[in-house]
Amino acid sequence: MQELIEAVEERKRSLGWTDEALARALGVSRPLWSQIRSGKRRVTLDVVRGILRTFPDLEAQVMEYLKETA
């Protein structure tokens, strides 16, 4: 999971987005994204969809995450 989260966070930084902007783009609340990032909550299917919709080039990281959690 950590590789996927790190990839999303790196993309957020490169775009100059705030946590709020990233969460909005992913379709989740900022507190939920913060909990996922800190490992307190798992990445849900809705978050996976948001990542793929927002950052389609992260498909390989998403697929690896899904393999790890299957």
C-alpha atoms as one frame of an Amber mdcrd trajectory, in Angstrom:
protein
   0.000   0.000   0.000   2.783   2.390   0.902   4.150   2.536  -2.656   0.754
   3.559  -4.012   0.277   6.236  -1.352   3.801   7.548  -1.914   3.177   7.751
  -5.669  -0.051   9.710  -5.123   1.644  12.021  -2.608   4.533  12.633  -5.015
   2.060  13.524  -7.758   0.268  15.878  -5.350   3.537  17.655  -4.556   4.547
  17.910  -8.214   1.208  19.555  -9.014   1.438  21.889  -6.036  -1.866  20.593
  -4.661  -2.960  20.797  -1.054  -4.334  17.777   0.790  -7.778  19.310   0.305
  -7.326  19.598  -3.470  -6.072  16.026  -3.724  -8.903  14.650  -1.614 -11.447
  16.541  -3.720  -9.907  15.159  -6.924 -10.040  11.629  -5.500 -13.636  12.100
  -4.382 -12.958  11.683  -0.651 -12.784  13.950   2.372  -9.485  15.421   3.502
  -9.689  13.632   6.883 -10.240  10.284   5.137  -7.232  10.831   2.854  -5.150
  11.807   5.893  -6.161   8.585   7.664  -5.317   6.508   4.585  -1.969   8.252
   4.190  -1.070   7.620   7.834  -2.098   3.953   7.636  -5.079   4.302   9.963
  -7.550   3.407   7.192  -7.273   1.080   4.244  -7.565   2.202   0.645 -11.136
   1.513  -0.423 -12.329   0.605  -3.898 -13.775   4.119  -4.235 -10.351   5.595
  -3.472  -8.730   3.246  -6.011 -11.227   4.463  -8.601 -10.445   8.070  -7.683
  -6.717   7.470  -8.037  -7.165   5.877 -11.456  -9.518   8.634 -12.612  -7.205
  11.397 -11.377  -3.860   9.786 -12.210  -4.390   7.135 -14.919  -0.632   6.755
 -15.319  -0.485   5.218 -11.818  -2.298   2.120 -13.080   0.760  -0.110 -12.486
   0.978   0.974  -8.825  -2.767   0.446  -8.395  -2.550  -3.028  -9.914   0.347
  -3.925  -7.612  -1.648  -2.683  -4.619  -4.653  -4.775  -5.656  -2.458  -7.873
  -6.035  -0.987  -7.321  -2.567  -4.392  -6.988  -0.937  -6.202  -9.783  -2.813
